[in-house]
Amino acid sequence: MHLGFIGVGKMGGPMAGRLLDAAHTLTVFDTQPAALKPLLQRGARQAASAAAVASEVETLLVSLPTPEIVRQVALGIAAGGKLRNFIDLSTTGPRVAREIAAALALKGIAGIDAPVSGGVAGAEKGTLAVMLACPGDRRPLLEPVLRVFGKVFYLGDQPGLGQTMKLCNNLLSATALAISTEAVVMGVKAGLDPRVMIEVINAGSGRNSATQDKFPKAILPRTFDFGFTNALMYKDVKLCVEEAEAMGAPMWVGSAVRHLWAHTASRMGPETDFTTIVRCLEEMAGVEVKPRS
């Protein structure tokens, strides 16, 4: 297929690359020319603008950092072109997904939310979880495209269902890292070796995505380079809590996690890696989560 792709950064770049691997033709756009270069070298076509991409293809995928940017791109698409499917791989929240779908429907375009989870490594390996919500008649066309990225979970035909699933997933991920950090910082202050703590936790009932992946790969080595920023983590948690509040679902623990990530993004910097939450809590406790030699 001839596909469009807007936003080829840390996540979008590897996903667009996998579409080229699968022999799709790509027309791409990004505001950062350097992000386009690897794809152009492999034969992707460069468009002059986001609207230009949408005018060339029937199916457009976007991977963008904020709901506001996704909304701007979606609402800037002109009616009367080729475009029939607008697939949002970003995390925008269900209300934005429904707003975009309603606006695009007036132009004869299906607004489809298909957010992904699994990080940059999953995007590169094609092992992402893809959370698809789309009209049933579009599913046979779109699922084969999305399977290039990983495992596709069809969540229904209502706009926003994929986004709701993504927010729930990311809240769990954020909470696991936050509470694991608090526990390990406490243990280190009491005199425990953090490496031994992680080994014990992963052999017991406390293991989670943070202790299995983030601590061994980015926190214990003190590299803090897992590949996701504090700003994006705070955005996702904030979106989830706000959606829960809007529908009247309790979010006591989630609210606490939101406050902690707001503090971390402010103290450590919004563009620093989200594993720096450890450094934030280290400062408060007066310890360093560093394995003994």
C-alpha positions in Angstrom: 0.0 0.0 0.0 1.0 3.6 -0.4 0.8 5.0 3.2 1.4 8.3 4.8 3.3 8.8 8.0 3.6 12.0 10.0 5.9 12.2 13.0 9.0 9.9 12.6 10.8 10.6 15.9 11.8 8.1 18.6 8.7 5.9 18.1 7.5 6.9 14.7 10.8 6.5 13.0 11.2 2.7 13.8 7.5 2.1 13.0 7.8 3.8 9.6 10.9 1.8 9.0 9.1 -1.4 9.6 6.4 -0.4 7.1 9.2 0.0 4.5 10.5 -3.4 5.6 7.1 -4.8 4.7 7.3 -3.3 1.2 4.8 -0.5 1.7 5.4 2.8 -0.1 5.7 5.7 2.3 5.2 9.5 2.0 6.5 11.1 5.2 6.6 14.4 7.0 8.3 15.6 10.2 9.1 19.1 11.4 12.7 17.8 12.2 14.5 17.2 8.9 17.1 15.0 10.6 14.4 12.5 11.6 13.4 12.1 8.0 16.9 11.3 6.6 17.1 7.5 7.4 13.7 6.9 5.8 14.4 9.0 2.7 17.7 7.1 2.3 15.6 3.9 2.1 13.2 5.3 -0.5 10.5 7.1 1.4 9.1 10.2 -0.3 9.2 13.5 1.5 6.1 15.8 1.6 6.3 19.5 2.1 3.7 19.5 4.9 1.3 17.4 6.9 -1.5 18.4 4.7 0.5 17.4 1.6 0.9 13.9 3.0 -2.8 13.6 3.6 -3.6 14.7 0.0 -1.5 11.8 -1.5 -2.7 8.7 0.4 -5.8 6.9 1.4 -4.4 5.8 4.8 -2.4 8.1 7.0 -0.6 7.2 10.3 0.6 9.8 12.8 2.9 9.4 15.8 3.0 12.8 17.6 4.0 13.9 21.1 0.9 15.8 22.4 -2.9 15.8 21.9 -2.7 19.4 20.7 -0.4 18.6 17.9 -2.5 15.6 16.8 -5.6 17.8 16.9 -3.9 20.5 14.8 -2.8 18.0 12.2 -6.2 16.2 12.0 -8.3 19.3 11.8 -5.9 20.8 9.2 -6.7 18.1 6.7 -8.7 19.4 3.8 -11.9 17.7 2.5 -12.0 16.3 -1.0 -8.7 14.5 -1.2 -7.8 10.8 -1.3 -7.6 10.3 2.5 -10.1 7.8 4.0 -8.3 6.6 7.2 -6.6 8.7 9.8 -4.8 6.4 12.2 -3.5 8.0 15.4 -0.7 5.9 17.0 -0.1 8.6 19.7 -1.5 9.0 23.2 -4.2 11.7 23.1 -7.0 10.5 25.4 -10.5 9.3 24.4 -12.1 12.7 24.4 -9.6 14.0 21.8 -10.0 10.8 19.8 -13.8 11.3 19.7 -13.5 15.0 18.8 -11.1 14.2 15.9 -13.3 11.3 14.7 -16.4 13.5 14.6 -14.6 16.3 12.7 -13.0 13.9 10.2 -16.3 12.1 9.6 -17.7 15.3 8.2 -15.0 15.0 5.5 -15.7 11.4 4.8 -12.6 10.2 6.7 -12.5 7.6 9.5 -10.7 8.8 12.6 -9.1 5.7 14.1 -7.2 5.5 17.4 -4.5 2.8 17.6 -2.1 3.8 20.3 0.9 1.6 21.0 2.8 0.4 24.0 6.2 -1.3 24.2 8.7 1.6 23.9 11.4 2.3 21.4 12.7 -1.3 21.7 9.3 -2.7 20.8 8.9 -0.3 17.9 12.3 -1.5 16.5 11.6 -5.2 17.0 7.9 -5.1 15.9 6.7 -6.3 19.3 4.4 -3.4 20.3 0.9 -3.9 21.7 -1.4 -2.0 19.3 -4.8 -1.0 20.7 -7.1 -0.6 17.8 -10.6 1.0 17.8 -12.1 1.5 14.3 -15.3 0.8 12.3 -15.7 -2.9 11.7 -15.6 -2.5 7.9 -12.1 -0.9 8.1 -10.6 -3.6 10.3 -9.7 -6.1 7.5 -7.8 -3.4 5.6 -6.0 -1.9 8.6 -5.1 -4.8 10.8 -2.5 -6.2 8.4 -0.8 -2.8 8.3 -0.7 -2.5 12.1 0.5 -6.1 12.6 3.8 -4.9 11.2 4.2 -3.1 14.5 3.3 -6.0 16.8 0.2 -7.6 18.2 -3.1 -5.9 17.4 -5.9 -5.9 20.0 -9.3 -4.9 18.5 -11.2 -3.1 21.2 -14.4 -2.1 19.4 -15.8 0.3 16.8 -16.2 3.4 19.1 -13.6 6.1 18.8 -11.6 6.5 22.0 -11.6 2.9 23.2 -8.0 2.4 22.1 -7.0 5.6 23.9 -8.8 4.5 27.1 -6.9 1.2 27.1 -3.6 3.0 26.5 -4.1 5.4 29.4 -5.0 2.5 31.7 -1.8 0.7 30.6 0.4 3.7 31.1 -1.0 4.5 34.5 0.0 1.0 35.6 3.4 1.5 34.1 3.9 4.9 35.8 2.6 3.6 39.1 4.9 0.5 39.0 7.9 2.7 38.5 6.9 5.3 41.1 6.1 2.8 43.9 9.1 0.6 43.1 11.3 3.6 43.4 9.9 4.5 46.8 10.4 1.0 48.0 14.0 0.7 46.8 14.9 4.2 48.1 13.5 3.2 51.5 15.5 -0.1 51.4 18.8 1.7 50.5 18.3 4.1 53.3 17.9 1.2 55.7 21.1 -0.3 54.4 20.1 -2.8 51.7 22.0 -3.2 48.4 19.6 -2.1 45.6 20.8 -4.8 43.3 20.0 -7.5 45.8 16.7 -5.8 46.5 15.7 -6.0 42.8 16.8 -9.7 42.6 14.6 -10.5 45.6 11.6 -8.6 44.3 11.9 -10.2 40.8 12.0 -13.6 42.5 8.9 -12.8 44.6 5.5 -11.3 44.4 6.5 -7.7 44.1 8.0 -8.0 40.6 6.7 -5.6 37.9 7.7 -3.9 34.7 9.9 -1.4 36.6 11.9 -4.0 38.6 12.2 -6.3 35.6 13.2 -3.8 33.0 13.8 -0.2 34.1 15.8 -0.8 37.2 18.3 -3.3 35.6 18.6 -1.4 32.3 18.7 2.2 33.3 18.6 2.8 37.0 21.1 0.5 38.6 23.7 1.3 35.9 22.9 5.0 36.5 22.5 5.7 32.8 18.9 7.0 33.1 18.3 6.4 29.4 15.3 4.1 29.1 13.8 6.2 26.3 10.7 8.0 27.6 10.6 11.5 29.0 9.2 12.8 32.3 7.0 15.2 30.3 5.4 12.4 28.3 4.9 10.3 31.4 3.3 13.1 33.3 1.1 13.9 30.3 -0.2 10.3 30.1 -0.9 10.0 33.8 -2.6 13.4 33.9 -4.7 12.5 30.9 -5.8 9.2 32.6 -6.7 10.9 35.9 -8.6 13.6 34.1 -10.6 11.1 32.1 -11.4 9.1 35.2 -12.6 12.2 37.0 -14.7 13.2 34.0 -16.5 9.8 34.1 -16.8 9.5 37.9 -14.3 6.6 38.3 -12.2 6.7 41.5 -8.5 7.5 41.0 -7.0 7.9 44.5 -3.7 6.2 43.8 -3.6 7.6 40.3 -3.9 11.1 41.7 -0.9 10.6 43.9 1.1 9.3 41.0 0.2 12.3 39.0 1.4 14.6 41.7 4.7 12.7 42.0 5.3 12.9 38.3 4.5 16.6 38.2 7.1 17.1 40.8 9.7 14.9 39.0 9.2 16.7 35.7 9.6 20.0 37.4 12.6 19.0 39.5 14.5 16.8 37.1 13.4 18.5 33.9 10.6 17.6 31.5 12.9 16.3 28.7 15.0 14.1 31.0 14.3 10.3 31.1 11.5 9.2 33.3 13.8 6.9 35.2 15.2 10.0 36.8 12.3 9.8 39.2 14.8 7.8 41.3 17.1 10.8 41.5 14.2 12.9 42.6 13.4 10.6 45.5 17.1 10.1 46.3 17.4 13.8 47.0 14.5 13.7 49.4 15.9 10.7 51.2 19.6 11.7 51.2 20.7 8.4 49.6 21.9 7.0 46.3 20.5 3.9 44.6 23.9 2.6 43.6 24.8 -1.1 43.8 27.7 -2.1 46.0 30.9 -3.1 44.1 
